């Protein structure tokens, strides 16, 4: 966690607290601008159960390779041998990981 992420977290929490404090004001403003009706229309037209399911499945499929690479189980980029532990060289082909 570096400094930029911390700054974003602090600013985000301050912003969300301010937003929560004025939530009725924000809601009224959104209704006045017609955003609520527009969002309702979008939800009923496009965000059916099937569409949401497809979006969730796509997100899972897109994210899973990164999760695998960051987890304990890594694979050699050369021979695809499964690497256990944090060694820097592949035990199968000897290439640097
Ligand atoms: Zn290898």
Backbone and ligand atoms as CSV (ligand in chain L), in Angstrom:
chain,resi,resn,atom,element,x,y,z
A,1,UNK,N,N,0.862,-1.195,0.000
A,1,UNK,CA,C,0.000,0.000,0.000
A,1,UNK,C,C,0.889,1.232,0.000
A,2,UNK,N,N,0.871,1.960,-1.092
A,2,UNK,CA,C,1.735,3.145,-1.133
A,2,UNK,C,C,0.938,4.406,-0.793
A,3,UNK,N,N,1.653,5.532,-0.863
A,3,UNK,CA,C,1.069,6.791,-0.393
A,3,UNK,C,C,-0.144,7.209,-1.215
A,4,UNK,N,N,-0.079,6.983,-2.531
A,4,UNK,CA,C,-1.188,7.409,-3.388
A,4,UNK,C,C,-2.468,6.675,-3.026
A,5,UNK,N,N,-2.348,5.341,-2.788
A,5,UNK,CA,C,-3.534,4.564,-2.437
A,5,UNK,C,C,-4.108,5.061,-1.119
A,6,UNK,N,N,-3.216,5.371,-0.139
A,6,UNK,CA,C,-3.706,5.879,1.142
A,6,UNK,C,C,-4.441,7.194,0.967
A,7,UNK,N,N,-3.872,8.096,0.155
A,7,UNK,CA,C,-4.546,9.382,-0.076
A,7,UNK,C,C,-5.921,9.163,-0.693
A,8,UNK,N,N,-6.004,8.254,-1.674
A,8,UNK,CA,C,-7.289,7.992,-2.330
A,8,UNK,C,C,-8.285,7.438,-1.326
A,9,UNK,N,N,-7.819,6.530,-0.432
A,9,UNK,CA,C,-8.727,5.946,0.563
A,9,UNK,C,C,-9.244,7.028,1.499
A,10,UNK,N,N,-8.328,7.899,1.988
A,10,UNK,CA,C,-8.747,8.961,2.913
A,10,UNK,C,C,-9.727,9.895,2.226
A,11,UNK,N,N,-9.398,10.347,1.019
A,11,UNK,CA,C,-10.297,11.258,0.304
A,11,UNK,C,C,-11.629,10.590,0.009
A,12,UNK,N,N,-11.581,9.301,-0.346
A,12,UNK,CA,C,-12.810,8.580,-0.638
A,12,UNK,C,C,-13.702,8.457,0.581
A,13,UNK,N,N,-13.096,8.163,1.748
A,13,UNK,CA,C,-13.923,8.018,2.949
A,13,UNK,C,C,-14.503,9.364,3.350
A,14,UNK,N,N,-13.707,10.454,3.237
A,14,UNK,CA,C,-14.243,11.786,3.554
A,14,UNK,C,C,-15.396,12.121,2.616
A,15,UNK,N,N,-15.205,11.837,1.334
A,15,UNK,CA,C,-16.253,12.125,0.364
A,15,UNK,C,C,-17.510,11.336,0.618
A,16,UNK,N,N,-17.352,10.027,0.971
A,16,UNK,CA,C,-18.550,9.222,1.193
A,16,UNK,C,C,-19.269,9.653,2.463
A,17,UNK,N,N,-18.507,10.101,3.500
A,17,UNK,CA,C,-19.165,10.581,4.723
A,17,UNK,C,C,-19.960,11.847,4.422
A,18,UNK,N,N,-19.349,12.774,3.662
A,18,UNK,CA,C,-20.068,13.993,3.289
A,18,UNK,C,C,-21.320,13.659,2.485
A,19,UNK,N,N,-21.182,12.685,1.572
A,19,UNK,CA,C,-22.303,12.284,0.732
A,19,UNK,C,C,-23.417,11.673,1.579
A,20,UNK,N,N,-23.012,10.826,2.572
A,20,UNK,CA,C,-24.014,10.205,3.437
A,20,UNK,C,C,-24.724,11.259,4.273
A,21,UNK,N,N,-23.987,12.283,4.723
A,21,UNK,CA,C,-24.598,13.339,5.524
A,21,UNK,C,C,-25.636,14.112,4.747
A,22,UNK,N,N,-25.428,14.231,3.436
A,22,UNK,CA,C,-26.356,15.013,2.616
A,22,UNK,C,C,-27.148,14.126,1.668
A,23,UNK,N,N,-27.462,12.892,2.113
A,23,UNK,CA,C,-27.988,11.915,1.157
A,23,UNK,C,C,-29.365,12.320,0.630
A,24,UNK,N,N,-30.173,12.965,1.497
A,24,UNK,CA,C,-31.492,13.400,1.024
A,24,UNK,C,C,-31.354,14.504,-0.020
A,25,UNK,N,N,-30.406,15.415,0.244
A,25,UNK,CA,C,-30.141,16.488,-0.710
A,25,UNK,C,C,-29.704,15.920,-2.047
A,26,UNK,N,N,-28.792,14.945,-1.979
A,26,UNK,CA,C,-28.281,14.328,-3.205
A,26,UNK,C,C,-29.410,13.617,-3.943
A,27,UNK,N,N,-30.261,12.895,-3.191
A,27,UNK,CA,C,-31.362,12.164,-3.820
A,27,UNK,C,C,-32.325,13.119,-4.503
A,28,UNK,N,N,-32.661,14.217,-3.805
A,28,UNK,CA,C,-33.562,15.198,-4.419
A,28,UNK,C,C,-32.958,15.804,-5.666
A,29,UNK,N,N,-31.642,16.069,-5.594
A,29,UNK,CA,C,-30.968,16.662,-6.744
A,29,UNK,C,C,-30.990,15.701,-7.928
A,30,UNK,N,N,-30.777,14.409,-7.641
A,30,UNK,CA,C,-30.788,13.419,-8.716
A,30,UNK,C,C,-32.177,13.311,-9.339
A,31,UNK,N,N,-33.229,13.371,-8.508
A,31,UNK,CA,C,-34.595,13.306,-9.047
A,31,UNK,C,C,-34.856,14.521,-9.921
A,32,UNK,N,N,-34.419,15.702,-9.437
A,32,UNK,CA,C,-34.631,16.928,-10.208
A,32,UNK,C,C,-33.954,16.867,-11.570
A,33,UNK,N,N,-32.765,16.288,-11.610
A,33,UNK,CA,C,-32.039,16.216,-12.871
A,33,UNK,C,C,-32.579,15.129,-13.804
A,34,UNK,N,N,-33.542,14.310,-13.316
A,34,UNK,CA,C,-34.110,13.266,-14.150
A,34,UNK,C,C,-33.243,12.017,-14.228
A,35,UNK,N,N,-32.170,11.969,-13.418
A,35,UNK,CA,C,-31.273,10.817,-13.456
A,35,UNK,C,C,-31.935,9.557,-12.908
A,36,UNK,N,N,-32.837,9.738,-11.917
A,36,UNK,CA,C,-33.468,8.571,-11.305
A,36,UNK,C,C,-34.383,7.875,-12.313
A,37,UNK,N,N,-35.203,8.676,-13.020
A,37,UNK,CA,C,-36.087,8.084,-14.030
A,37,UNK,C,C,-35.286,7.409,-15.132
A,38,UNK,N,N,-34.194,8.076,-15.521
A,38,UNK,CA,C,-33.341,7.530,-16.567
A,38,UNK,C,C,-32.740,6.195,-16.120
A,39,UNK,N,N,-32.284,6.120,-14.870
A,39,UNK,CA,C,-31.691,4.889,-14.355
A,39,UNK,C,C,-32.742,3.784,-14.245
A,40,UNK,N,N,-33.971,4.151,-13.828
A,40,UNK,CA,C,-35.040,3.149,-13.744
A,40,UNK,C,C,-35.338,2.582,-15.126
A,41,UNK,N,N,-35.391,3.481,-16.107
A,41,UNK,CA,C,-35.644,3.042,-17.482
A,41,UNK,C,C,-34.548,2.089,-17.935
A,42,UNK,N,N,-33.286,2.448,-17.699
A,42,UNK,CA,C,-32.171,1.593,-18.088
A,42,UNK,C,C,-32.259,0.236,-17.413
A,43,UNK,N,N,-32.614,0.248,-16.106
A,43,UNK,CA,C,-32.659,-1.006,-15.361
A,43,UNK,C,C,-33.728,-1.931,-15.923
A,44,UNK,N,N,-34.897,-1.349,-16.212
A,44,UNK,CA,C,-35.976,-2.222,-16.686
A,44,UNK,C,C,-35.738,-2.668,-18.121
A,45,UNK,N,N,-35.034,-1.845,-18.899
A,45,UNK,CA,C,-34.818,-2.199,-20.310
A,45,UNK,C,C,-33.650,-3.151,-20.489
A,46,UNK,N,N,-32.525,-2.854,-19.801
A,46,UNK,CA,C,-31.279,-3.549,-20.125
A,46,UNK,C,C,-30.762,-4.461,-19.023
A,47,UNK,N,N,-31.020,-4.133,-17.742
A,47,UNK,CA,C,-30.429,-4.913,-16.657
A,47,UNK,C,C,-31.387,-6.003,-16.186
A,48,UNK,N,N,-31.703,-6.915,-17.073
A,48,UNK,CA,C,-32.516,-8.057,-16.663
A,48,UNK,C,C,-31.625,-9.046,-15.917
A,49,UNK,N,N,-32.253,-10.077,-15.338
A,49,UNK,CA,C,-31.486,-11.070,-14.594
A,49,UNK,C,C,-30.436,-11.745,-15.447
A,50,UNK,N,N,-30.795,-12.032,-16.684
A,50,UNK,CA,C,-29.836,-12.696,-17.582
A,50,UNK,C,C,-28.624,-11.814,-17.837
A,51,UNK,N,N,-28.867,-10.533,-18.079
A,51,UNK,CA,C,-27.752,-9.619,-18.363
A,51,UNK,C,C,-26.822,-9.517,-17.168
A,52,UNK,N,N,-27.403,-9.426,-15.952
A,52,UNK,CA,C,-26.576,-9.321,-14.748
A,52,UNK,C,C,-25.746,-10.584,-14.575
A,53,UNK,N,N,-26.378,-11.754,-14.815
A,53,UNK,CA,C,-25.642,-13.011,-14.705
A,53,UNK,C,C,-24.463,-13.039,-15.670
A,54,UNK,N,N,-24.694,-12.623,-16.900
A,54,UNK,CA,C,-23.623,-12.628,-17.897
A,54,UNK,C,C,-22.499,-11.682,-17.485
A,55,UNK,N,N,-22.846,-10.500,-16.977
A,55,UNK,CA,C,-21.826,-9.525,-16.564
A,55,UNK,C,C,-20.992,-10.097,-15.430
A,56,UNK,N,N,-21.665,-10.726,-14.433
A,56,UNK,CA,C,-20.936,-11.283,-13.292
A,56,UNK,C,C,-19.993,-12.393,-13.747
A,57,UNK,N,N,-20.485,-13.274,-14.621
A,57,UNK,CA,C,-19.652,-14.374,-15.115
A,57,UNK,C,C,-18.455,-13.831,-15.883
A,58,UNK,N,N,-18.669,-12.797,-16.701
A,58,UNK,CA,C,-17.557,-12.195,-17.443
A,58,UNK,C,C,-16.525,-11.605,-16.503
A,59,UNK,N,N,-16.990,-10.922,-15.438
A,59,UNK,CA,C,-16.054,-10.339,-14.477
A,59,UNK,C,C,-15.230,-11.430,-13.815
A,60,UNK,N,N,-15.885,-12.541,-13.426
A,60,UNK,CA,C,-15.157,-13.635,-12.774
A,60,UNK,C,C,-14.127,-14.212,-13.737
A,61,UNK,N,N,-14.528,-14.419,-14.990
A,61,UNK,CA,C,-13.612,-15.004,-15.969
A,61,UNK,C,C,-12.447,-14.076,-16.256
A,62,UNK,N,N,-12.701,-12.752,-16.246
A,62,UNK,CA,C,-11.624,-11.815,-16.541
A,62,UNK,C,C,-10.661,-11.690,-15.378
A,63,UNK,N,N,-11.166,-11.836,-14.149
A,63,UNK,CA,C,-10.335,-11.592,-12.973
A,63,UNK,C,C,-9.529,-12.823,-12.587
A,64,UNK,N,N,-10.061,-14.034,-12.830
A,64,UNK,CA,C,-9.450,-15.227,-12.244
A,64,UNK,C,C,-7.984,-15.462,-12.617
A,65,UNK,N,N,-7.502,-15.190,-13.834
A,65,UNK,CA,C,-6.076,-15.426,-14.097
A,65,UNK,C,C,-5.155,-14.618,-13.200
A,66,UNK,N,N,-5.509,-13.353,-12.919
A,66,UNK,CA,C,-4.701,-12.525,-12.031
A,66,UNK,C,C,-4.660,-13.118,-10.630
A,67,UNK,N,N,-5.820,-13.585,-10.154
A,67,UNK,CA,C,-5.880,-14.157,-8.806
A,67,UNK,C,C,-4.973,-15.373,-8.735
A,68,UNK,N,N,-5.000,-16.211,-9.775
A,68,UNK,CA,C,-4.143,-17.380,-9.785
A,68,UNK,C,C,-2.678,-17.005,-9.764
A,69,UNK,N,N,-2.302,-15.939,-10.497
A,69,UNK,CA,C,-0.904,-15.541,-10.563
A,69,UNK,C,C,-0.427,-14.964,-9.238
A,70,UNK,N,N,-1.341,-14.332,-8.489
A,70,UNK,CA,C,-0.927,-13.709,-7.246
A,70,UNK,C,C,-0.989,-14.667,-6.067
A,71,UNK,N,N,-1.655,-15.800,-6.242
A,71,UNK,CA,C,-1.817,-16.726,-5.134
A,71,UNK,C,C,-0.554,-17.525,-4.885
A,72,UNK,N,N,-0.675,-18.589,-4.094
A,72,UNK,CA,C,0.485,-19.404,-3.775
A,72,UNK,C,C,0.935,-20.221,-4.977
A,73,UNK,N,N,-0.037,-20.637,-5.775
A,73,UNK,CA,C,0.306,-21.487,-6.913
A,73,UNK,C,C,0.669,-20.605,-8.105
A,74,UNK,N,N,1.899,-20.709,-8.571
A,74,UNK,CA,C,2.317,-19.976,-9.766
A,74,UNK,C,C,2.709,-20.991,-10.827
A,75,UNK,N,N,2.785,-20.509,-12.036
A,75,UNK,CA,C,3.173,-21.394,-13.129
A,75,UNK,C,C,4.379,-20.812,-13.846
A,76,UNK,N,N,5.232,-21.688,-14.311
A,76,UNK,CA,C,6.408,-21.257,-15.069
A,76,UNK,C,C,5.944,-20.648,-16.389
A,77,UNK,N,N,6.441,-19.461,-16.736
A,77,UNK,CA,C,6.020,-18.845,-18.000
A,77,UNK,C,C,6.557,-19.582,-19.225
A,78,UNK,N,N,7.575,-20.427,-19.035
A,78,UNK,CA,C,8.186,-21.122,-20.173
A,78,UNK,C,C,7.528,-22.475,-20.402
A,79,UNK,N,N,7.517,-23.344,-19.357
A,79,UNK,CA,C,7.043,-24.716,-19.557
A,79,UNK,C,C,5.698,-24.978,-18.898
A,80,UNK,N,N,5.105,-23.973,-18.188
A,80,UNK,CA,C,3.799,-24.093,-17.553
A,80,UNK,C,C,3.802,-25.102,-16.404
A,81,UNK,N,N,4.993,-25.425,-15.866
A,81,UNK,CA,C,5.103,-26.312,-14.716
A,81,UNK,C,C,4.621,-25.554,-13.476
A,82,UNK,N,N,3.879,-26.238,-12.595
A,82,UNK,CA,C,3.368,-25.586,-11.393
A,82,UNK,C,C,4.509,-25.368,-10.407
A,83,UNK,N,N,4.678,-24.102,-9.957
A,83,UNK,CA,C,5.747,-23.768,-9.026
A,83,UNK,C,C,5.165,-23.626,-7.630
A,84,UNK,N,N,5.750,-24.324,-6.676
A,84,UNK,CA,C,5.326,-24.200,-5.289
A,84,UNK,C,C,6.350,-23.368,-4.542
A,85,UNK,N,N,5.872,-22.553,-3.567
A,85,UNK,CA,C,6.790,-21.733,-2.798
A,85,UNK,C,C,7.205,-20.496,-3.563
A,86,UNK,N,N,8.279,-19.870,-3.092
A,86,UNK,CA,C,8.675,-18.583,-3.660
A,86,UNK,C,C,10.032,-18.658,-4.352
A,87,UNK,N,N,10.378,-19.818,-4.896
A,87,UNK,CA,C,11.653,-19.941,-5.593
A,87,UNK,C,C,11.698,-19.061,-6.826
A,88,UNK,N,N,12.907,-18.667,-7.227
A,88,UNK,CA,C,13.038,-17.756,-8.359
A,88,UNK,C,C,13.300,-18.501,-9.654
A,89,UNK,N,N,13.554,-19.816,-9.551
A,89,UNK,CA,C,13.827,-20.572,-10.762
A,89,UNK,C,C,12.888,-21.778,-10.853
A,90,UNK,N,N,12.505,-22.123,-12.073
A,90,UNK,CA,C,11.618,-23.261,-12.298
A,90,UNK,C,C,12.374,-24.554,-12.047
A,91,UNK,N,N,11.769,-25.472,-11.292
A,91,UNK,CA,C,12.433,-26.737,-11.011
A,91,UNK,C,C,12.430,-27.681,-12.190
A,92,UNK,N,N,11.547,-27.418,-13.142
A,92,UNK,CA,C,11.419,-28.349,-14.271
A,92,UNK,C,C,12.383,-27.989,-15.405
A,93,UNK,N,N,12.404,-26.708,-15.808
A,93,UNK,CA,C,13.224,-26.333,-16.940
A,93,UNK,C,C,14.362,-25.393,-16.544
A,94,UNK,N,N,14.384,-24.903,-15.289
A,94,UNK,CA,C,15.492,-24.096,-14.812
A,94,UNK,C,C,15.460,-22.638,-15.248
A,95,UNK,N,N,14.380,-22.195,-15.904
A,95,UNK,CA,C,14.335,-20.806,-16.331
A,95,UNK,C,C,13.926,-19.901,-15.162
A,96,UNK,N,N,14.337,-18.654,-15.227
A,96,UNK,CA,C,14.039,-17.693,-14.168
A,96,UNK,C,C,12.557,-17.310,-14.225
A,97,UNK,N,N,11.925,-17.288,-13.058
A,97,UNK,CA,C,10.497,-16.968,-13.000
A,97,UNK,C,C,10.320,-15.469,-12.774
L,1,ZN,ZN,ZN,9.718,-24.101,-16.382
